[in-house]
Amino acid sequence: MANEKKNKIIHLEIDGQHYYYGSVTALFENWDAEKLGVNYRKLRDMRISTIGKYENDKCIIRVGKLIVSTARLNKKKEIE
């Protein structure tokens, strides 16, 4: 795990489909509060990034970590 980089990812499950976003802001650029049953401010105020999950009768929003390899980045540093 030492050679891996972690990025926050927002996972939206709605109508049996799964979508992935880099931020809550990006999520709300693609969905409106009415469709999700929650607005941006509520998610921000409840600190979804800290609690990790929000669920209602319309959707589930989860916050997780996307782990990406830095092997290529480390190899480039060795060459320089």
Gaussian input, Z-matrix of N, CA and C with variables (Angstrom, degrees):
# hf/3-21g

backbone

0 1
 N
 C     1     B1
 C     2     B2     1     A1
 N     3     B3     2     A2     1     D1
 C     4     B4     3     A3     2     D2
 C     5     B5     4     A4     3     D3
 N     6     B6     5     A5     4     D4
 C     7     B7     6     A6     5     D5
 C     8     B8     7     A7     6     D6
 N     9     B9     8     A8     7     D7
 C    10    B10     9     A9     8     D8
 C    11    B11    10    A10     9     D9
 N    12    B12    11    A11    10    D10
 C    13    B13    12    A12    11    D11
 C    14    B14    13    A13    12    D12
 N    15    B15    14    A14    13    D13
 C    16    B16    15    A15    14    D14
 C    17    B17    16    A16    15    D15
 N    18    B18    17    A17    16    D16
 C    19    B19    18    A18    17    D17
 C    20    B20    19    A19    18    D18
 N    21    B21    20    A20    19    D19
 C    22    B22    21    A21    20    D20
 C    23    B23    22    A22    21    D21
 N    24    B24    23    A23    22    D22
 C    25    B25    24    A24    23    D23
 C    26    B26    25    A25    24    D24
 N    27    B27    26    A26    25    D25
 C    28    B28    27    A27    26    D26
 C    29    B29    28    A28    27    D27
 N    30    B30    29    A29    28    D28
 C    31    B31    30    A30    29    D29
 C    32    B32    31    A31    30    D30
 N    33    B33    32    A32    31    D31
 C    34    B34    33    A33    32    D32
 C    35    B35    34    A34    33    D33
 N    36    B36    35    A35    34    D34
 C    37    B37    36    A36    35    D35
 C    38    B38    37    A37    36    D36
 N    39    B39    38    A38    37    D37
 C    40    B40    39    A39    38    D38
 C    41    B41    40    A40    39    D39
 N    42    B42    41    A41    40    D40
 C    43    B43    42    A42    41    D41
 C    44    B44    43    A43    42    D42
 N    45    B45    44    A44    43    D43
 C    46    B46    45    A45    44    D44
 C    47    B47    46    A46    45    D45
 N    48    B48    47    A47    46    D46
 C    49    B49    48    A48    47    D47
 C    50    B50    49    A49    48    D48
 N    51    B51    50    A50    49    D49
 C    52    B52    51    A51    50    D50
 C    53    B53    52    A52    51    D51
 N    54    B54    53    A53    52    D52
 C    55    B55    54    A54    53    D53
 C    56    B56    55    A55    54    D54
 N    57    B57    56    A56    55    D55
 C    58    B58    57    A57    56    D56
 C    59    B59    58    A58    57    D57
 N    60    B60    59    A59    58    D58
 C    61    B61    60    A60    59    D59
 C    62    B62    61    A61    60    D60
 N    63    B63    62    A62    61    D61
 C    64    B64    63    A63    62    D62
 C    65    B65    64    A64    63    D63
 N    66    B66    65    A65    64    D64
 C    67    B67    66    A66    65    D65
 C    68    B68    67    A67    66    D66
 N    69    B69    68    A68    67    D67
 C    70    B70    69    A69    68    D68
 C    71    B71    70    A70    69    D69
 N    72    B72    71    A71    70    D70
 C    73    B73    72    A72    71    D71
 C    74    B74    73    A73    72    D72
 N    75    B75    74    A74    73    D73
 C    76    B76    75    A75    74    D74
 C    77    B77    76    A76    75    D75
 N    78    B78    77    A77    76    D76
 C    79    B79    78    A78    77    D77
 C    80    B80    79    A79    78    D78
 N    81    B81    80    A80    79    D79
 C    82    B82    81    A81    80    D80
 C    83    B83    82    A82    81    D81
 N    84    B84    83    A83    82    D82
 C    85    B85    84    A84    83    D83
 C    86    B86    85    A85    84    D84
 N    87    B87    86    A86    85    D85
 C    88    B88    87    A87    86    D86
 C    89    B89    88    A88    87    D87
 N    90    B90    89    A89    88    D88
 C    91    B91    90    A90    89    D89
 C    92    B92    91    A91    90    D90
 N    93    B93    92    A92    91    D91
 C    94    B94    93    A93    92    D92
 C    95    B95    94    A94    93    D93
 N    96    B96    95    A95    94    D94
 C    97    B97    96    A96    95    D95
 C    98    B98    97    A97    96    D96
 N    99    B99    98    A98    97    D97
 C   100   B100    99    A99    98    D98
 C   101   B101   100   A100    99    D99
 N   102   B102   101   A101   100   D100
 C   103   B103   102   A102   101   D101
 C   104   B104   103   A103   102   D102
 N   105   B105   104   A104   103   D103
 C   106   B106   105   A105   104   D104
 C   107   B107   106   A106   105   D105
 N   108   B108   107   A107   106   D106
 C   109   B109   108   A108   107   D107
 C   110   B110   109   A109   108   D108
 N   111   B111   110   A110   109   D109
 C   112   B112   111   A111   110   D110
 C   113   B113   112   A112   111   D111
 N   114   B114   113   A113   112   D112
 C   115   B115   114   A114   113   D113
 C   116   B116   115   A115   114   D114
 N   117   B117   116   A116   115   D115
 C   118   B118   117   A117   116   D116
 C   119   B119   118   A118   117   D117
 N   120   B120   119   A119   118   D118
 C   121   B121   120   A120   119   D119
 C   122   B122   121   A121   120   D120
 N   123   B123   122   A122   121   D121
 C   124   B124   123   A123   122   D122
 C   125   B125   124   A124   123   D123
 N   126   B126   125   A125   124   D124
 C   127   B127   126   A126   125   D125
 C   128   B128   127   A127   126   D126
 N   129   B129   128   A128   127   D127
 C   130   B130   129   A129   128   D128
 C   131   B131   130   A130   129   D129
 N   132   B132   131   A131   130   D130
 C   133   B133   132   A132   131   D131
 C   134   B134   133   A133   132   D132
 N   135   B135   134   A134   133   D133
 C   136   B136   135   A135   134   D134
 C   137   B137   136   A136   135   D135
 N   138   B138   137   A137   136   D136
 C   139   B139   138   A138   137   D137
 C   140   B140   139   A139   138   D138
 N   141   B141   140   A140   139   D139
 C   142   B142   141   A141   140   D140
 C   143   B143   142   A142   141   D141
 N   144   B144   143   A143   142   D142
 C   145   B145   144   A144   143   D143
 C   146   B146   145   A145   144   D144
 N   147   B147   146   A146   145   D145
 C   148   B148   147   A147   146   D146
 C   149   B149   148   A148   147   D147
 N   150   B150   149   A149   148   D148
 C   151   B151   150   A150   149   D149
 C   152   B152   151   A151   150   D150
 N   153   B153   152   A152   151   D151
 C   154   B154   153   A153   152   D152
 C   155   B155   154   A154   153   D153
 N   156   B156   155   A155   154   D154
 C   157   B157   156   A156   155   D155
 C   158   B158   157   A157   156   D156
 N   159   B159   158   A158   157   D157
 C   160   B160   159   A159   158   D158
 C   161   B161   160   A160   159   D159
 N   162   B162   161   A161   160   D160
 C   163   B163   162   A162   161   D161
 C   164   B164   163   A163   162   D162
 N   165   B165   164   A164   163   D163
 C   166   B166   165   A165   164   D164
 C   167   B167   166   A166   165   D165
 N   168   B168   167   A167   166   D166
 C   169   B169   168   A168   167   D167
 C   170   B170   169   A169   168   D168
 N   171   B171   170   A170   169   D169
 C   172   B172   171   A171   170   D170
 C   173   B173   172   A172   171   D171
 N   174   B174   173   A173   172   D172
 C   175   B175   174   A174   173   D173
 C   176   B176   175   A175   174   D174
 N   177   B177   176   A176   175   D175
 C   178   B178   177   A177   176   D176
 C   179   B179   178   A178   177   D177
 N   180   B180   179   A179   178   D178
 C   181   B181   180   A180   179   D179
 C   182   B182   181   A181   180   D180
 N   183   B183   182   A182   181   D181
 C   184   B184   183   A183   182   D182
 C   185   B185   184   A184   183   D183
 N   186   B186   185   A185   184   D184
 C   187   B187   186   A186   185   D185
 C   188   B188   187   A187   186   D186
 N   189   B189   188   A188   187   D187
 C   190   B190   189   A189   188   D188
 C   191   B191   190   A190   189   D189
 N   192   B192   191   A191   190   D190
 C   193   B193   192   A192   191   D191
 C   194   B194   193   A193   192   D192
 N   195   B195   194   A194   193   D193
 C   196   B196   195   A195   194   D194
 C   197   B197   196   A196   195   D195
 N   198   B198   197   A197   196   D196
 C   199   B199   198   A198   197   D197
 C   200   B200   199   A199   198   D198
 N   201   B201   200   A200   199   D199
 C   202   B202   201   A201   200   D200
 C   203   B203   202   A202   201   D201
 N   204   B204   203   A203   202   D202
 C   205   B205   204   A204   203   D203
 C   206   B206   205   A205   204   D204
 N   207   B207   206   A206   205   D205
 C   208   B208   207   A207   206   D206
 C   209   B209   208   A208   207   D207
 N   210   B210   209   A209   208   D208
 C   211   B211   210   A210   209   D209
 C   212   B212   211   A211   210   D210
 N   213   B213   212   A212   211   D211
 C   214   B214   213   A213   212   D212
 C   215   B215   214   A214   213   D213
 N   216   B216   215   A215   214   D214
 C   217   B217   216   A216   215   D215
 C   218   B218   217   A217   216   D216
 N   219   B219   218   A218   217   D217
 C   220   B220   219   A219   218   D218
 C   221   B221   220   A220   219   D219
 N   222   B222   221   A221   220   D220
 C   223   B223   222   A222   221   D221
 C   224   B224   223   A223   222   D222
 N   225   B225   224   A224   223   D223
 C   226   B226   225   A225   224   D224
 C   227   B227   226   A226   225   D225
 N   228   B228   227   A227   226   D226
 C   229   B229   228   A228   227   D227
 C   230   B230   229   A229   228   D228
 N   231   B231   230   A230   229   D229
 C   232   B232   231   A231   230   D230
 C   233   B233   232   A232   231   D231
 N   234   B234   233   A233   232   D232
 C   235   B235   234   A234   233   D233
 C   236   B236   235   A235   234   D234
 N   237   B237   236   A236   235   D235
 C   238   B238   237   A237   236   D236
 C   239   B239   238   A238   237   D237

   B1=1.4564
   B2=1.5248
   B3=1.3048
   B4=1.4589
   B5=1.5149
   B6=1.3321
   B7=1.4634
   B8=1.5222
   B9=1.3043
   B10=1.4522
   B11=1.5223
   B12=1.3156
   B13=1.4583
   B14=1.5191
   B15=1.3316
   B16=1.4547
   B17=1.5215
   B18=1.3246
   B19=1.4533
   B20=1.5212
   B21=1.3171
   B22=1.4597
   B23=1.5225
   B24=1.3282
   B25=1.4561
   B26=1.5264
   B27=1.3188
   B28=1.4627
   B29=1.5215
   B30=1.3165
   B31=1.4608
   B32=1.5279
   B33=1.3128
   B34=1.4624
   B35=1.5235
   B36=1.3221
   B37=1.4602
   B38=1.5262
   B39=1.3368
   B40=1.4531
   B41=1.5255
   B42=1.3082
   B43=1.4685
   B44=1.5313
   B45=1.3256
   B46=1.4564
   B47=1.5133
   B48=1.3216
   B49=1.4668
   B50=1.5325
   B51=1.3261
   B52=1.4560
   B53=1.5249
   B54=1.3394
   B55=1.4549
   B56=1.5288
   B57=1.3151
   B58=1.4633
   B59=1.5294
   B60=1.3447
   B61=1.4563
   B62=1.5275
   B63=1.3047
   B64=1.4534
   B65=1.5161
   B66=1.3388
   B67=1.4633
   B68=1.5231
   B69=1.3237
   B70=1.4663
   B71=1.5284
   B72=1.3157
   B73=1.4602
   B74=1.5265
   B75=1.3225
   B76=1.4697
   B77=1.5308
   B78=1.3071
   B79=1.4687
   B80=1.5287
   B81=1.3343
   B82=1.4640
   B83=1.5230
   B84=1.3090
   B85=1.4630
   B86=1.5305
   B87=1.3357
   B88=1.4596
   B89=1.5231
   B90=1.3148
   B91=1.4669
   B92=1.5192
   B93=1.3253
   B94=1.4639
   B95=1.5274
   B96=1.3235
   B97=1.4513
   B98=1.5279
   B99=1.3030
   B100=1.4642
   B101=1.5259
   B102=1.3146
   B103=1.4644
   B104=1.5270
   B105=1.3391
   B106=1.4605
   B107=1.5234
   B108=1.3166
   B109=1.4589
   B110=1.5207
   B111=1.3204
   B112=1.4640
   B113=1.5241
   B114=1.3346
   B115=1.4642
   B116=1.5262
   B117=1.3070
   B118=1.4658
   B119=1.5263
   B120=1.3089
   B121=1.4671
   B122=1.5226
   B123=1.3424
   B124=1.4629
   B125=1.5283
   B126=1.3413
   B127=1.4617
   B128=1.5239
   B129=1.3157
   B130=1.4646
   B131=1.5266
   B132=1.3340
   B133=1.4666
   B134=1.5232
   B135=1.3358
   B136=1.4676
   B137=1.5183
   B138=1.3375
   B139=1.4615
   B140=1.5245
   B141=1.3232
   B142=1.4579
   B143=1.5220
   B144=1.3140
   B145=1.4682
   B146=1.5273
   B147=1.3246
   B148=1.4586
   B149=1.5251
   B150=1.3391
   B151=1.4621
   B152=1.5202
   B153=1.3291
   B154=1.4533
   B155=1.5144
   B156=1.3386
   B157=1.4629
   B158=1.5240
   B159=1.3310
   B160=1.4578
   B161=1.5255
   B162=1.3205
   B163=1.4596
   B164=1.5179
   B165=1.3231
   B166=1.4608
   B167=1.5279
   B168=1.3256
   B169=1.4696
   B170=1.5316
   B171=1.3410
   B172=1.4642
   B173=1.5285
   B174=1.3219
   B175=1.4627
   B176=1.5172
   B177=1.3175
   B178=1.4641
   B179=1.5238
   B180=1.3187
   B181=1.4618
   B182=1.5199
   B183=1.3214
   B184=1.4585
   B185=1.5355
   B186=1.3093
   B187=1.4606
   B188=1.5155
   B189=1.3118
   B190=1.4557
   B191=1.5066
   B192=1.3082
   B193=1.4650
   B194=1.5168
   B195=1.3077
   B196=1.4506
   B197=1.5202
   B198=1.3157
   B199=1.4579
   B200=1.5184
   B201=1.3044
   B202=1.4591
   B203=1.5225
   B204=1.3023
   B205=1.4564
   B206=1.5245
   B207=1.2938
   B208=1.4620
   B209=1.5274
   B210=1.3259
   B211=1.4684
   B212=1.5209
   B213=1.3272
   B214=1.4623
   B215=1.5269
   B216=1.3171
   B217=1.4654
   B218=1.5224
   B219=1.3409
   B220=1.4637
   B221=1.5253
   B222=1.3311
   B223=1.4608
   B224=1.5210
   B225=1.3372
   B226=1.4582
   B227=1.5229
   B228=1.3247
   B229=1.4658
   B230=1.5236
   B231=1.3348
   B232=1.4689
   B233=1.5186
   B234=1.3336
   B235=1.4616
   B236=1.5326
   B237=1.3149
   B238=1.4731
   B239=1.4633
   A1=112.65
   A2=117.73
   A3=120.01
   A4=112.30
   A5=117.96
   A6=121.74
   A7=112.32
   A8=117.93
   A9=120.19
   A10=110.41
   A11=114.63
   A12=121.97
   A13=107.41
   A14=117.24
   A15=121.45
   A16=110.20
   A17=116.13
   A18=122.80
   A19=108.39
   A20=116.48
   A21=120.57
   A22=109.21
   A23=116.63
   A24=121.72
   A25=108.13
   A26=115.47
   A27=121.86
   A28=107.20
   A29=116.41
   A30=122.70
   A31=108.24
   A32=116.24
   A33=122.20
   A34=108.68
   A35=116.09
   A36=122.00
   A37=106.76
   A38=115.73
   A39=121.10
   A40=108.85
   A41=116.35
   A42=122.53
   A43=112.19
   A44=116.73
   A45=120.94
   A46=115.18
   A47=117.65
   A48=122.61
   A49=109.51
   A50=115.29
   A51=121.45
   A52=109.52
   A53=115.34
   A54=122.12
   A55=108.21
   A56=115.91
   A57=120.94
   A58=109.84
   A59=115.36
   A60=121.49
   A61=109.74
   A62=115.71
   A63=121.39
   A64=114.34
   A65=116.78
   A66=120.62
   A67=109.46
   A68=115.60
   A69=120.74
   A70=109.20
   A71=117.22
   A72=121.08
   A73=110.38
   A74=117.37
   A75=121.22
   A76=110.93
   A77=117.00
   A78=121.51
   A79=110.18
   A80=116.26
   A81=120.10
   A82=113.61
   A83=118.03
   A84=120.63
   A85=110.47
   A86=116.13
   A87=121.51
   A88=114.36
   A89=117.69
   A90=122.21
   A91=109.11
   A92=116.32
   A93=118.07
   A94=110.20
   A95=115.20
   A96=122.14
   A97=112.20
   A98=117.41
   A99=120.59
   A100=111.38
   A101=117.03
   A102=121.25
   A103=111.19
   A104=116.72
   A105=121.27
   A106=113.40
   A107=116.86
   A108=120.41
   A109=113.24
   A110=116.39
   A111=122.29
   A112=106.82
   A113=115.99
   A114=117.95
   A115=111.20
   A116=114.58
   A117=121.86
   A118=111.44
   A119=116.43
   A120=120.26
   A121=112.30
   A122=116.85
   A123=119.53
   A124=110.45
   A125=117.16
   A126=119.54
   A127=111.12
   A128=116.41
   A129=120.72
   A130=110.48
   A131=116.30
   A132=120.53
   A133=112.49
   A134=116.80
   A135=118.80
   A136=112.06
   A137=116.77
   A138=123.46
   A139=111.66
   A140=114.06
   A141=120.12
   A142=112.03
   A143=117.69
   A144=120.00
   A145=111.70
   A146=116.52
   A147=121.30
   A148=111.48
   A149=116.76
   A150=119.32
   A151=112.53
   A152=117.39
   A153=121.13
   A154=117.96
   A155=118.98
   A156=118.90
   A157=111.08
   A158=115.18
   A159=122.57
   A160=106.58
   A161=117.04
   A162=120.57
   A163=110.19
   A164=115.67
   A165=121.68
   A166=107.63
   A167=117.62
   A168=119.65
   A169=112.89
   A170=118.46
   A171=121.51
   A172=113.71
   A173=117.02
   A174=118.96
   A175=111.56
   A176=114.12
   A177=122.69
   A178=106.29
   A179=115.73
   A180=121.66
   A181=106.82
   A182=115.68
   A183=121.19
   A184=109.28
   A185=114.97
   A186=120.74
   A187=107.12
   A188=115.92
   A189=120.26
   A190=111.48
   A191=114.70
   A192=121.90
   A193=108.66
   A194=116.07
   A195=123.00
   A196=106.27
   A197=115.59
   A198=120.17
   A199=108.49
   A200=115.68
   A201=121.40
   A202=108.95
   A203=115.92
   A204=121.18
   A205=110.05
   A206=114.95
   A207=120.22
   A208=109.87
   A209=116.80
   A210=121.02
   A211=111.59
   A212=117.22
   A213=120.53
   A214=110.33
   A215=117.24
   A216=121.42
   A217=110.43
   A218=117.05
   A219=120.57
   A220=111.27
   A221=117.59
   A222=121.57
   A223=109.99
   A224=117.60
   A225=121.88
   A226=110.81
   A227=117.32
   A228=121.06
   A229=110.64
   A230=117.21
   A231=120.70
   A232=110.77
   A233=117.23
   A234=122.20
   A235=110.66
   A236=117.04
   A237=121.96
   A238=110.78
   D1=-13.74
   D2=-178.70
   D3=-65.61
   D4=-28.43
   D5=-178.75
   D6=-95.70
   D7=23.69
   D8=-179.21
   D9=-119.34
   D10=147.15
   D11=177.92
   D12=-109.33
   D13=138.61
   D14=-179.24
   D15=-111.68
   D16=132.94
   D17=176.73
   D18=-123.36
   D19=145.09
   D20=176.79
   D21=-69.72
   D22=141.30
   D23=176.52
   D24=-136.15
   D25=140.43
   D26=177.51
   D27=-106.37
   D28=123.36
   D29=-179.09
   D30=-107.93
   D31=123.03
   D32=177.65
   D33=-110.51
   D34=126.11
   D35=173.01
   D36=-113.81
   D37=118.18
   D38=-177.81
   D39=-149.27
   D40=134.51
   D41=179.19
   D42=51.72
   D43=38.64
   D44=178.57
   D45=74.50
   D46=6.12
   D47=179.73
   D48=-111.28
   D49=156.91
   D50=-179.29
   D51=-122.85
   D52=133.73
   D53=-179.12
   D54=-133.01
   D55=149.82
   D56=-175.85
   D57=-129.26
   D58=134.36
   D59=-176.71
   D60=-133.36
   D61=156.57
   D62=179.20
   D63=-84.03
   D64=-11.87
   D65=179.76
   D66=-162.96
   D67=164.25
   D68=175.59
   D69=-66.19
   D70=-34.68
   D71=177.14
   D72=-59.76
   D73=-45.82
   D74=178.97
   D75=-62.76
   D76=-36.92
   D77=176.95
   D78=-57.95
   D79=-47.30
   D80=-177.70
   D81=-78.29
   D82=-8.50
   D83=170.66
   D84=-76.34
   D85=-17.89
   D86=-177.57
   D87=-112.26
   D88=-17.11
   D89=-178.54
   D90=-133.60
   D91=148.40
   D92=176.04
   D93=-100.67
   D94=160.37
   D95=-175.85
   D96=-60.01
   D97=-34.56
   D98=-179.80
   D99=-63.87
   D100=-43.34
   D101=-179.89
   D102=-67.44
   D103=-37.93
   D104=-178.36
   D105=-83.18
   D106=-23.03
   D107=-177.88
   D108=79.14
   D109=14.86
   D110=178.28
   D111=-156.62
   D112=149.58
   D113=178.82
   D114=-107.59
   D115=166.75
   D116=-176.83
   D117=-56.59
   D118=-46.34
   D119=-176.78
   D120=-60.32
   D121=-40.87
   D122=179.55
   D123=-63.39
   D124=-44.27
   D125=178.91
   D126=-63.15
   D127=-40.72
   D128=178.55
   D129=-64.85
   D130=-46.41
   D131=-177.76
   D132=-64.93
   D133=-32.89
   D134=179.28
   D135=-84.72
   D136=-1.07
   D137=177.52
   D138=56.53
   D139=59.36
   D140=-178.82
   D141=-55.97
   D142=-31.63
   D143=178.95
   D144=-62.59
   D145=-28.48
   D146=179.41
   D147=-84.15
   D148=-44.61
   D149=-176.51
   D150=-82.05
   D151=-25.52
   D152=172.13
   D153=88.34
   D154=-14.00
   D155=-176.90
   D156=-156.66
   D157=141.20
   D158=171.47
   D159=-133.07
   D160=135.27
   D161=-179.26
   D162=-140.29
   D163=137.33
   D164=171.54
   D165=-140.21
   D166=-169.22
   D167=-177.31
   D168=-76.20
   D169=-6.52
   D170=-179.54
   D171=-104.67
   D172=-31.88
   D173=-174.77
   D174=-158.39
   D175=169.15
   D176=170.32
   D177=-126.85
   D178=129.66
   D179=177.29
   D180=-119.39
   D181=123.22
   D182=179.94
   D183=-120.66
   D184=148.68
   D185=174.37
   D186=-112.62
   D187=129.78
   D188=179.97
   D189=-140.75
   D190=-170.54
   D191=179.40
   D192=-116.00
   D193=130.52
   D194=172.71
   D195=-97.19
   D196=117.10
   D197=-177.56
   D198=-98.14
   D199=121.80
   D200=-179.85
   D201=-119.01
   D202=146.43
   D203=-179.92
   D204=-74.18
   D205=141.48
   D206=174.53
   D207=-110.10
   D208=15.74
   D209=-177.71
   D210=-56.16
   D211=-45.83
   D212=-179.86
   D213=-64.41
   D214=-40.64
   D215=178.38
   D216=-63.14
   D217=-43.43
   D218=179.07
   D219=-65.35
   D220=-37.99
   D221=178.98
   D222=-64.33
   D223=-40.67
   D224=178.90
   D225=-62.78
   D226=-40.51
   D227=179.16
   D228=-63.78
   D229=-37.02
   D230=-179.95
   D231=-65.43
   D232=-36.11
   D233=-177.95
   D234=-69.29
   D235=-37.79
   D236=-177.45
   D237=-73.33

